[in-house]
Amino acid sequence: MAYMIGVDVGGTFTDFSVFNQETGELFNYKDSSTPADPSRAIVKGVRDVLALKQAGPEQVSYLAHGTTVGTNALIEKKGCRLGLITTKGFKDLMEIGTQRRPSLYNLQAQKPYPLVPSGLNRTVTERVRYDGTVETPLDEEETRQVVRELKAQGVAAIAVCTLFSFINPVHELRIEEIIREEFPEAYVTISSKLAPEFREFSRMSTTVMNSYLGPVMEKYVNHFRDSIRDIGIQAEPYVTQSNGSITIQIIPNGTLGSEADCIAQIQAGALEMTKVSAGTLGNFKNEWNVLSVPYVFNDKEHYYKVMDGEIAQDLYGLTAGDGFQGLTWLDSGARSFYTANTPIRTPADLKGLKIRTMDSQMAIDMMTALGGSSQVMSYSEIYTGMQQGNVDGAENNVTALRDHADVTKYYCFDEHTRIPDIIVISSNIWNKMSDNQKQIMQDTAAKMTEDYKTAWADFENEVLEAATSGSNPVELIRDVDTAAFQEACQPIYTNLQTSDPAVYAYVERIQEAGK
């Protein structure tokens, strides 16, 4: 049993939401906050929640929390001592600000507390023009001297914001390199990476604030991560990054219908995101069927390379015109044959066998090429079908043994397909997001994909261990003649060249990536 825990840290109370991934139960819990060290309340609350649920820390698969540590540090002026490096002639930009101010004609108006102390805002000789061309090259020796002086003045962080770096960041990138060389322990933020946007004051103030709060948050997050590890939770903790502007509500366990139903709801504007098999997306754009072509991937490493690379990104955008697009992918293992009585080592072993497959023309064509008979039925019917002899076996990833081990004698690792799950998002919602929100979504999605690779592998190992132990263990057949299966499937490739050139073009790209 696995639990997902979300934590909202407030000034008075810390709230916990605990979701049971197997039963769908949602449990809420509240405890007092510990303002001096917010992580103490989180650790205590997580311990209490697990105790109430009679669960161990190893059962926590996901832990995320939102915190006001950064906001509090800014309000209380408890950020770090930092320096600023900018273009010569623009040292006072942070103090000047913009034309818009609370009291335009009040010469006695109090200015905000400066995050960069006087004397720590430094300039260097360089100039990039409005069109990105370099008018004045960066004076690297002067830059090194500025960095050394800031280090000597005891700064913990350095913000870098030069003119028009959002068009051409060449000077900011070189300044960052020089800081790393001269002052490697400094926390560094450059504006062209953080906020590559028009308007100098907005970009500079954002960059300065990130450097001001960065060391504070880094210390907090590291302490929080260590505290969570100390109580036995191995899941990597997440921290909310979108200032609450992105809220994701999970509706689990097929509540909203089939995968096709969920896609239809996205198109109708009733749903924003969903997880579907790549095979389902083939019903909208044929090119997605390339991931269902048997043996299009050489092995797991080849599969990961393709799904983490440019080819997958191109596939994601194919359905944008249909109202949705891919965001990331989740591993769902390799599909292989498992049978009630017959070990499968070569295609000849499938002759005359009735094998349950997905309702997919590619899966049916594969069975025909391999000499077996494809029997289309729902997943829920497989157990009874194998038990009563209506089918001789099925094909799926090893996690199917969680449901079918009792009627399975052999699981044969031919690994004919690797069909991932895809997280898709409404194109309308995506297009309304700011660049920063899109980046947060992409970064979080990429991390989720990496975490899921490990989680999936652990799940497969757990299922295999259970299936191969006990009084009626499943026998694992690993000495499969993969080359013979690949050769038998070649007619599918030949047919694709003429019947679906668009899919075959992706086949060629994937094969090229595997060389």
N, C-alpha and C positions, 0 to 999 in steps of 0.2 A: 504494500500500500504506500503511495507516494503523496506528499503534501506540498502545496504551493502556499507560501506565506508572504503576504504584503503588509508592510508596516508604515504607518503615518505618524511621524514624530511631531508632537505639538509642544507648546510651552508648558502646559499643565498635564495633559494626558498623552499617552502613546497608545495608538489603536492598532489592533492586529486583525487581519482577515485571513482565515485559513481555509484553503480549498482542497478537498479530498478528490484527487484525480480519478479514482476508481468509482466512487459512489456518487460524486457530484455534490456532496454536502458542503455548504458554506457556513463557517463558524466564526463569530466575531468575539473579540476579547479586548478589554481596556485595562491599562495599568498606569500608574503615576510616572511622569517623565522625570528624568534626572538631568536638568539643564547644564550642570557642570561637565557632564560627560554623557551625551545622549545615548551612546552605545550601551551603557550599563542597563538602561531601561529596556532596550531592544533584547539584549541577551537574557535578562531576567524574564521578560515576557515570553520569549520563544521557549525557554525552559518550562515555564508554567503551562503554556499551550500544549507542548508535547506531553507533559505529565497528565494533563486533563484528557488528552486523546490516547493516552497509554501508547505513545509512539516513541521511537528512538530517533536521534538526530540523523542517522543514516537514511531515514525515510523522507527527509526534506529534499525535494528535487529542485526547488526554486525559492529564492529569497530576495525580495526587493523592498526598498524603503525610500520614502521621501523625507527630507530633512531641511530644517531652516538654519543649519549651522552656518552656511555661507551668508545668508541674509542677516543673521544675528551679528556676525563678525563685521559686516559692513555698517550696520546701524550703530554698533557699539565702538566702531573705529578700532577694531582689534585684528585688522589684517596685518600683513607683513611689511617690513621696510623695503621699498622698491625703488628702482631707478627707471628712467625713461630715456630711450634713444630715438631721436627723430631727425628730420632734415634740417640742415643749418638754415637759420632764419625763422624757424617755426617753434622755438623752444617754449613759448608762452601760450601755445594753442589751448592747453587744458585750462588755463586761467581765463583766457578770453572767451572761450565757449562759442555760442552762436548769438545771433541778433535777438532771438527770442529769450526773454528773461522776465522774471516776476515784476520788476520795477524798472522799466526802461530808462526813466529820467531821474531816478533816485541815486545820486552819487554816493550816498552813505549806506546803500544796501549791503547787507552782509553776504559775502560769497560763501559757497559751500566749502566744507573742510577739504583741503587739497590731499588727495591720496598719494601724490608724489611730493615729498617734502622739498622745500626750496633748496636748490643746489644739486638735486639729484635728477633734474630734467636736463639731459645733455644732448648736444647736437653733433652731427658728423657731416663732412663734406660729401655730398652726393645729390643728384637730381634726376628724376625720371619725369618726362613730360606727359602731358595729358593723353597723348596717343601711344604711350608705352615706350617710346624711344628714349635712350639714355643721353641726356644732355651733359651731365657731369658724372664721370665714373666715381665709384665709392673709393674714398681714401682709406685703405685698409689699415695702414699703420696708425692713423689717427683713431680709427675705430678701436683698435687693440688698446691704445692708451686710455680711451674713454672707459672701456670695460674694466681695465686694471684699476682705474680710479674709483669706479663704482664699487668694485670688490673691496677696495681698501676702506671705503666709507660704510661698509657693513650692510649692504643690501642683501636680501635673500632672494629677490626676484628682479627680473628686468623685462620691461615691456618695450617692444620695437614697433614703431609706426612711422613709415616714411611716405612722402607724397606720391600719390598715384600707384602705390604698390598693388592695389587691387587689379590694375591692368597689367603691370609687369613687376613681379615680386623679386626680381633678380638680386637687388641690393639687400632686401630684408633677409632673403635666404642666406646670403653671404655673411651678413651681420650675425645671424643665428649661429652659423658655423664658427665664427670667430669667438663668440661667447662660449660655445661648447669647448673650444680649445683653451681659452684663457680662464674660464670660470665654470667648470663642468658641473659644480654642485648647485648653480643658480637655477631657479625656476624661470623658464623663458616662454614668453608669448609673443608671436609676431602677428600683426594684424592681417596679413594676406592669407594666413591659414585659418584664423579664428573668424574674421568678419570681412571678407573681401568685397566690400560694398562702398558705393559712392558716399560722400560727405566725410570730411577729414575728422571733425570733432566727434561725430558718432562712432567712427571706427576707432579713433584713439582712446576715447573714454571706455569703450567696451574692452579694448586690449589692456588698458591700465587696470580696470576692475578685475579682469581675469587673473592678472599677475598678482594683484593685491590679495585676492582670496585663494589663489591656487595652492600655495603651501599650507594654508589652514585646512583646506578640504583634503589635500593629499595626506596630511597627517591623520585627519579624522578617518578617512576611508581605510587607510592602512591599519589603523587601530581597530576599526570596526571589523575588517576582514580577519585580523588575527584573533579577535574575541570570538567570532563565529567559529573559526577553526578550533579554538580551544574547547568548545563544547561539543565538538564532533561533527559539525555540519560541513560536508565536503562541497556542496553546491556553491559556485561562485556567486557572491552577493552582488546585486544590482543597486544602483542609486538612480532615482528619477532625474532625468536631464532636461525635460521640456518645460519646466516651470508650471507643470499642470496643464499645459495647452494641448497635450495629447492624452486622452483617456481611452483605455481599451477595456471593454467589457467582454468577458469570455462566456459564451453560451455553449456548454459542453454536450457530449454524448448524443449527437445526432438530433438534438431537440428541434432544429430548424429544417429537418428533412435530409434528403440525399445530397451528394456533392453537386449534382446538376441543379437541384432545388436552390442550394445556396448561391450558385453562380447566377441563377435567374433573379434571386432577391437582390444581389449586388447590381445587376443591370436595371432593376426596377427602383433602386435607391433605398431599399428597405434594410440593406446590410452593407457594411463597409469593407470587411475583410473575411476571408475564409481559408481553410486548408483543404486542398483537393489533390488527388493523384494526378501526376502528369498525363496519365492515360486519359483522364476525363477531359483535359484541355485539348486533346486531339480531336474532340468533337467540334471544337470551335476554330482551330487552325491546324491543318494537316501536319505542319512542320513539327508539332509537339509529338507526333507519333514516332519520331526518330528515337526517342528514349525508350520505346517499347520494342525496337528492332532487336531480335536475339543476337547476342554476342557483339553488339556494337561497341561495347567497352571491353578492353582486354582484361582488366582486373579492377580492384577497388581503387587503387592509386590513380589509374586512368580516369575512372568515374569521378573521383573527387576533383581532379584537375579540370575536367570539362565543366562540372557543375559550379566550381568556384571561379570560372573564367569568363571570357568574352562570349563564348557560344551560348551559355545559359543566359547572359544578359540580353543577347539578341532575341532569344526565345521569349523572355519576359515581356518585351515590348510588342510582340505580334498581335496581342489581343486588345491593345489600347483602344482601337476603334470599336471594339465590342463592349466597351464600358469597364474593363478591368485589365490589370496588368500584374505580372509577377513581381514579387518583392524579394523573396529568398527561397531556399529549398531546404528540405529536411530528409535526412537519410532514411530509407525504409528497407535497406538490406538487399540481398540478391535473392531472386526467386529460383527455386529448384524443385525437382519432382520428389514427392513422397508417396509411398504406396502401402497397401495393406499386406501384400504377399510377395512382390517381385522386386529384387534389387535392380536398380537401373545404373548400368555402367557404360553402355553404348546405346546408340539409337536403335539398334536391333532389339534391345530388351523392351522397347516400347511397342513393338509390333503387336497389334491385336488388343492393346490395353486401352481402356476407356479412362481418360484423364479429364478431370474437371478443370476448366480454364475460365478466365474472365470472358465477358461478352465483348470480345475485341477481335476484329478481323485479323489483326497481326498475330494474336495468340492462336487463333484457329489455323492460320496459315503455317505457323510454327509446328503445330502438332501434325499437320498433314505432311510437312517436309520431313519430320522425324519418324513418321510411320505409325503414329498413334492416332487415336480417335478423340477429338475434342468434344467434351460434354459441358455445355454451358448451364450453370445453375448458380443460385445465390450461395454466398459463403455459409449462411446458416444451415444449408441443406447438405453440406459436405459430410459431416459426421454420420448422419443417417445413411447417406449414399454409400459411403465406404463400409459402414457396418453391415448393410443389407446386400452389398455386392452390386449395387447399381452402377457404381464407378469403381475402378481399380485403384485410383489414387487422385492426387491433385497436384497443383504447383503453386508455391507461395514461398515467402521467406520463412526462416526457422521459427519465428514467433507464432506461426500457425499451430505449432506443436503444443502450445499452451491449451488449445481447444481440441486438437485431434490426435494427441499422443496415444490415447487408449485404442484407437483403431488403426494406428500406423505401426508397421513393422520396420520399414526402411525409410530413411531420409537421405537422398542422394545429391551430393553437392555438384551438380552440373552447372549451376549459376548462369542460367541462360539469359536472364534479364536483370537489370537494376533500374527500377522505375521509381524515381523519388516522389515525395509529396512536395507540393508547391504552395507557398503562402501567396495568395493574390489579394490585391487591394483595388477598391473602386478608383477608376481613373479620375472621376470627378472629384473625389476626396483628395487624391494625390495632387491634382493640379491646384487645389485651393491652399495647400500647405506652403509655408514659407520655405526658403532654401535651408534655413537652419533646422526646421522641423523635418524636412526630407532627409537631411544629413543624420539627424538623431535616429530616425526610423531605419535608415540604411545601416548605421553603425550597430544599432541594437539587433537588427535582423541578422547581420553577419556574425555577431557574437552568439546569438541563439543557434545559428547553424553549426558553429564550431562546438558549442556545448552539447548539442543534440547528437553529434557524431559519437561522442563518448557515451552519452546516455543510451543511445541505441545499441552500441556494442555491449554495454553492460546488461541490457535487457536480453539480448540474444544469448549471451553466456548463461544468464539466469534460467532462461527457458530450456536451453540445451542440457544444462545440469539436471534439471527436474525431469526432462523427457528420457534421459539415458540412465536414470536410477530407478529403484523400485523393483517390483516383482515382474513387470512386463516392459523392460526398457526398449526404446527405439534404437535400432542399429544405424550408425552413421556410416554412409558409404562415401568415402573420400577419393578412392582410386578410380575416378571417372575419366573416361577418354574424352577430354574436352575438345581436342582437335577433331575427333570424329563428329561430335555434335556441331561444331562450327562449319565443317565441310558440308554436312547434311542441310544446313540452313542457307547455303549459298544461293539456291534458287530464289529466295526471298529478296536478296540484294539485286539479282539480275532483273527480277520483275519490277522492283522499285525504280530502276533506271528509266524505264519507259512509262510505267503507270503513275508515278509520282516523283517527277524530277526535283521538286522543291524539297521533299523529304530526303531524297538521295543526296542532294547537295549538302545537307547537314550531316548525313552519314559520312561523306568524304571529309568534311571538316573535323568530325570527331575522330575518324581514323587517323587523320594527319596529326592530330594532337597527341595520339598514342604512340607515335613513332619515336 
